[in-house]
Amino acid sequence: MKIRFFKTMGILSITALTALAFNNHKDEWQSKLVTLNPDGSLTYHPDEQGNTLPDFSRVGYHEGDVPIPDVPVIKTITAPADGNGQQLIQNAINEVSKLTPDAKGYRGTILLKKGIYKVPDSLRISASGIVLRGEGSAIGGTCIVATGTSQRTLLNVSGTGSIKEITGLRVKITDAFVPVGAKSFNVQSADGYKVGDHIILYRPSPQNWIHDLKMDQIVARKGTKQWQPGDFDMYYERAITKIENNTISIDNPVVMQMETKYGGGAIYKYTFAGRIKEVGIENIRFESEYANDTAENHGWIALAFRNTENGWARNVASRYFGYACVSTEGGSRNITVTDCKCTDAKSIITGSRRYSFNNTGQLNLFINCHAEDGRHDYVTGAKVCGPNVFYNSTASKTHADAGPHHRWASGTLFDNIVSDGEINVQDRGNMGSGHGWSGVTQILWNCTVAKATVQNPWVSGQNYCIGLHGGKDAGHFKDRNEGYWEGQNKKGLMPASLYMAQFKARHLKQ
């Protein structure tokens, strides 16, 4: 069942929601881990440790609570007769960057009229509140072309800086064990904190955890890197929703269990002064010049978000790039990538290429996308902090697998992904530079693939495959622990989409 958002993202169609919750048929079944109730609410069933499937409903632009806006046009550009568009577009971006944002944080939209805009280098948006909008991503619409023979990102949406801890306020979590799915925990002292504070939920990576995970024991080959303590510390961005004595409640759940024996956890306040927000890219086709089908010296990524929050890409298409259509990179959060297409990649078909929709940020949503001729089409990188969601998207002519590709992504939902390739969650061993365990709390829900591998790490959590349509594969290593499998090749899983059901259930409470 394909269900789309009203005005792309935010407020859901009542008809769609009703169909989702009450589309009864004789083959209907529900997971043992979560029950969809007649009123649309959800009941979660914990395992013996108290872990539940986490709530993924707050990903994407403003957590999905408002639709992506139609920001008014304040500047219009006509495609130049000679096609040379780099300075024309960048000058417009620079001009709008100097304007004062309105009450909602928008400076305005730059409209690129239909035509060709050639860019021999890169474009950059480094101020909040700017929308770059074309007149369609199909042939005959607005097309920005990466010319020349340099490998680069064509359009960079990027703030500056990084997370900075506000010193003197870090407090330890006192619970011996905080399960996946939890939205509250106890701390040494809640003094200095208040509802609404933005905090980092910190989970360290001590030596004993790495050893028990066997990531200091990767069978080495040339270039293999064993995991090192401290290199896999995780920094989850959260907001405080409630404080009762020393019990802290947060908006988004724990997606990796926290245990005293593995260093426990802590919280602290932070700042991110250089991060930008309210930036959107819409209705544009990005293309790259290329010499031949295996060429490498040309446009590599069409659009990248970095150090950006509450942004979006909608109705964007890319052709002939070597790596990605949209890549949400470090410091990106609450980005929605919707109705985008990545096709006709040009590169050697091998590692570090053709990651059609790539995510290393957190709280991001990829929805209603399509990839063709890629390798890792819906994919996460190393040390990715969830929740993150890939939903209602397709891939064809695949050359590798979707899923957590690199080292230890946490809290990713692959929901209604349809691919002629694979989705794999496994110990990747010495693949790459020694990736090892690719992820934890990785959930495949109602996906359709040729086959899938879903394994559990030795310690610190599990992975899930629920309602998969396709084959089961033993993976790169045949002796790893199998993840949680339920309802393979069984039609009628309800809810049909975990993300949509969680989104609806949350709004029922508001």
N, C-alpha and C positions, 0 to 999 in steps of 0.2 A: 504494500500500500504506500503510495507516494502522497505525502501531506506537506503542503507548502505554507509558509507563514504569510499572514496578511501584511501587505506592504513590506514584503521580504523578510522582516524580522521583528519580533516584538509581540504584538497582540495576536493571538491565534483565532482563527475562524471557529466559531461555535460548532458549525456543521462538521468541520474536520475533527474537532475534539470529540464530538459525540460519536462519530464513526470510529474513531480510534478506540474509545472505551467500550462501546457496546455493539461492535460488529460481530455479533454472535454467529457461530456456525458449528456444525457437529464435530469438527476436528479441533476445536479450541482447547488449548491447554496452557497452564501457567507454570512458571519456574518454582522450584522449591525454595528459592532464595527471596522472592518478592511476590506479593499477592496484590493484584489489582482489584480493589473493592468496587461495589456497584456505584458508589458516589464519586468514583474517580480518584479517591485517595489510594495510597500505597501502604502496605504493611511489609516491613522487612524482617527476615528471619535470620538471626545471627548464627554463626558457627560456634563451635565449642569454646573459642577464644573471645567471642563477642564481635567478630568482624562481620560487617554487612556490606552489600553493594553500596558504594557511595552515591551521593546525590550529585548529578552532573548538570543540574538545571540552571546554574548561574554562570554559564560560560557565554562568551560572545559579547557583542556591543551592549554596554550598560546592563549586563547580565540578562539580556533579553526582555527587560522590563519596558523598554520603549522601542518603537520601530526605528530603523535607520532613517534619518531625516532627509527631506528634499531641501537642501540648503539653497537659497536664492542665488541666481547668477549675478555677479557684479562685474565680470569682465569676460568679453568674448573675443576669441582669436580665430581668424580665418586662415586656413592652410595656405602657406606661401606658394607662389607659382613655381619656385625652384625647389620646393620641398624642404629647404633647410629650416628646421624647426627648433633646434636646441636652444639658441639664445632667445628666440621669441617666447618659448614656453617658460624658460628659467627666469627671464625678466618679469613675466607676469606673476610667477610664483613669488619672486622677491618683492614685487610691488604690493601684492596682497598681504604678504607677511608683515608689512609695516602698519597695516590697518589695525584698529582697536577691535577686539572681539566683542560680539554682542553678549547679552545676558546669558545665553546658552553656550557661549564659547566659540561661536562660529564667526570667522572673518568673511567667508563668502566662497562662492563657486566660480572657478575658471572654466568656461565652456570652450572646448576645442571643437570647432565645426568639422564637418565631414572632410576627409582628405588625408594626405600623407604628410607626416612630420618626421623628417630624418634627424637622427641624433647620433653624432659620431662618438660622443663620450657618455655621460650619465646626467640624469636629472635628479634634483634633490628637493624634498620638502622637509624643512627643519623647524617649522613653526606650527603651532596649534591652529585648528579651526579652518583649515583649507581643504576644499574639495576640488579635485581635478576630474572633470566630467567630459566625456565624448558624446557623440551622437550615434553610438551603436558599435558593438564589437564584431559584427558580421562584416563580410566583404561589402565595401561601399560605405562603411561607416568611418569612424575615426581610427586612424592607424598610426602608431608611433613606431618607427623602425630604428633598430640599433644597427648603424652602418659601421663599416670598417672591420678590422681584424683584431680587436682587443677583447679579451674575456672579462666581462664585468656585469654588474647589476645595472639595468637600464634606468629604473626609477627607484630611488632610495627614499623611503619615508622614515626619518630617523631623528630622534632627539639625541641628547648627550648624557654623559654621566652614568651612574649606576646606583644601586641600593646602598645607602649609607646608614649605618646603625646610629641611633641616638644613644649615646653612651650613658651608662649609669642606671639603666632601667631593665637590663636583661634579668629575667627570672626563670628558674628551672621549673619544669613540669614535675610534680611530685608523684603522679600515678606510676606504678610499676609497669603498667601496660596500658597503652591507649590504642584501641582497635581501629581498624579501617572503618570509615563511615561515621565515626564520632564527630560531633560538633561541639563538644565541651570537654574540659579536663580541669584538673586542679593544679594550681601553681603555688610556689612558696609564699608569695604575697601579691595581691592585686593592687596594692598602693601605687599610685602614679598612673594607673590606667583608667580609662573611661569608655563607655559605649561610643562607638564610632571611630575609635582609634584604629589606624592601619598598623598592622603588626606583621612581623615575620614569624612564622612557625618554623623553628629550626630543628633539623634532625641531623646529628653528626654521623660520621662514618669512621668509627674506631677500628683499630687493627683486628680485634677479635671478631667483629662483624664481617670484615673482609675475609678473614681466614675461614670462618664458618660457612661463608658463601662460596668459598673455594676460588675466590678471584685473585688470590696471590699464588695460585697453583695452575694457571693457564698453561697448557702445553705450548712451549715457546717455539716460535719460528722467527725468521728475520723480521725485526720491527715490532715484535709482540711486547706490549707494555702490561706488566702486572698492575693491578689496582693498588693504590697507595692510601693509607689512612689520611683523612682530611680532604682528599681529592673528590670525595663523593658526598660531601655535606650538602644537604638539601635545604632550600630557602623558599618556603611557600608563603605567598602573599595572601593575607587574610584581613578581615575587619572584625572588630569586637561587636557583638550584637547584644550581649547581656553579661552582667557581673553580679554574682551572688556570693558574698564573702570572698573566698579565694578561688571560686569556680568561674572560669572564663568560658563563654560561649562565642562561637565564631560563625561567620556567614557560610563559608565553604568547608567541606569535611576534610578530615584526615584521610589521605589516600595511601599512606604507607605507615604500617603499624610502628609505634614508638615504644621501646622497651628499655627499662633501666639497664639490663645486662648489655645492651648495645649502645650505651651512652644516653639513653632517654631522649629528652627534648627540652626546648626552652622557647620563650617568646621575647621579642623586643620590638620597640618602635623603630621606625625608619623614615628616611626621606629619600626622594628621587627627584631632585630639583630640575634636572634637565630633560625629563620625560615630557613628550608632547602628547596631545590628545585631540579628539574630534577631527581626524583627518580621514577623508574618504577618496577612493579611486573608483570611477564608475564608467561603464559603457565605452570601454576602450579596447581595441585590439593591439597587442604588442607583437611585433615581428622582429626577427633578426636576419641580417644578411648572413650568408654562409657559402663556403666554397664547394662543399660536397657533403654527403650524408654522414661522414665521420669527422667532419671538421670540428676543431676545438677552439680556434681563435675567433670567437664571435660572441654575441650576447649570451650570457650564462643564466641569469635570473631576470625575469621580466619585472617583477615587483617585490620589494622586500620591506617589511616593517621591522624596525628596531627601536627600542626605547620609546615605545608608543603605546598608549592605552586608549580604549574606547574609540577604535578606528574601524574601517571596513574597506573591503574590496567587493564590488558587486558588478556582475555582468562584465567581467574582464576575461579576455581570451589571450592566449599566447601561442605562437607558432615559431618553430625553428630554434628555440633556445636549448642550451645544453644541460641545464640543471632544473629550473623550476619556473612555473607560472607565478605562484605566490609562495613566499617563504616568510613565516613569522619567526623572527630571530630573537636574540637575547634582549631582555627588557621589554618584550612585547606582551601585552595582556589585554584580555577582553576585546580581542579583534574578531570580527565576523568576516568570513570569506564565503560568499554566497553566489551561486549561479555562475561559476567560473569554469573555463575550459583550458586544458593544456594538451596540445596536440603537436604532432610532427616534429618531435625532438631531433636535433642533429648533434651527434657526438659518437664517440666510440661507446659501445655498449659494455661497460665495465664499472668498477667501483667509483663512488663519488660523482656520479652523473645520473641525470634523469630522476630526480626526486620531485615529482610533479607538484605536489602540495606538501610542503615541508614545515614542520612545527618544532621549534625549540623553546617557545614561550609558554605561558600558562594562562588558563582560563579562556582559551581560544576555541572558536567554533568554525568548522568547515562544513558547509551544508549545500546540497544540490549541485555538486561539482562533477566534472567528468574529466578523466585523463585517458590519453591514448598514446601508445608506443613508449610508455615510460618504464622505469625499473621499480623504484619504490614510490608508488603513486600517492599513498596516504601514509605519512611516515613521521616519526619523531626522532630527535637526535639524542645526545648524551645528557644525562642528569636533568631530564625534563620534569618539571613540577606540575602536577595536575591539580584540578581536573582539566582535561582537554577532550574535545569531541570531534569525531569525523562522522557525519550523519548523511544518510540518503544520497549517496554518491556512487559513481560507477567508474570502472576502469576496463579497458579493452586493449588487446594486443600487448599484454604486459610481458616484460622481460625478467622480472624478479618478483619479490613479494612486498606486500604492504605490511604495516605493523611497526612496532618499536624496533628500530634498526640498529641503534648504537648501544651505548652503555646505560642501562638502568633509567628508563623513563618510568614515571609513576603516575597512575591514575588516568588512563586513557580509555575512552569508550569508542569502539568501532561499531556503529549502529546502522544496520541496513546498508552495508557496503556490498555492492555487487561487482564481482571481478572475474575475469577468465583466468586469473592467476591465483596466488596464494596470499593468505595472511598468516604470519608466523610470529609466535611469542616463545622464545627459547633461549637457551644458553648458546651463544654464537661462538664460544671458545676463542680460538686464535684467528677467526675471520677478521678482516681488516687489520687493525693494529693491536688486536686482542680485545675485541668488544666484550666478550663474556656475556653475563646475563643482560638481556636486552630490556627487560622491564618487569614491573610488578603492579598488581591491581590493573591489569590490562583485561578489558572485557570485550569479547566479541558477542554481539547480540543480533540475532536474526540476519546474519550475513550469508551471502551466497558466493562461494568461491570454488575453484577446482579442488583445492585441499587446504588444510590448515594444520599447523603444529601449535599446540598450546601446552606449555610445561610450567611447573612450579619451581621457583628457586629453592635452593636447599634450606634457606631460612628466611624469615622476615616477610612472609606473605604468600599470596597465591594469585593465579590468573584463571580466567573463566571463559568458557566457550558454551554459549547457550543458544539453542535453536539454529545451529549452523546447517546450511544446505551445501553439502560437498563432502569430500573425503577427509579422513584423518591420517596425518603423516607422523611418523616417529621422530622426525627432525634430524638435526645435524648430529646429535648424540642420542643413541638409542636407549641409554640407561638413565636418563633424567626422569624426575618425577612428573607424572602426568598431571596437568591442571584439572580444574573442575569442568567436566563435560556433562551436558544435559540436553536431551532432545535432539540429537543429531539426525538430520534429514526427516524431522517430524514437522509437518505443517501445522499452522494455526497457533503459533506462540502469541500469547497475550500477556502484557501489552505488545502490540506489534513493534513499537519503538520504546525502548526504555527512556531515552532522553525526552521524547515528547510526553510520555506519561508522567515523568518527574516534573517537567515544566508545568503541566496542567495541575498536578497535585499541589505544587507550591502556590500556584495562583488561586486555588480553591480556598486557601487559608487566609488570603489577603482581603 
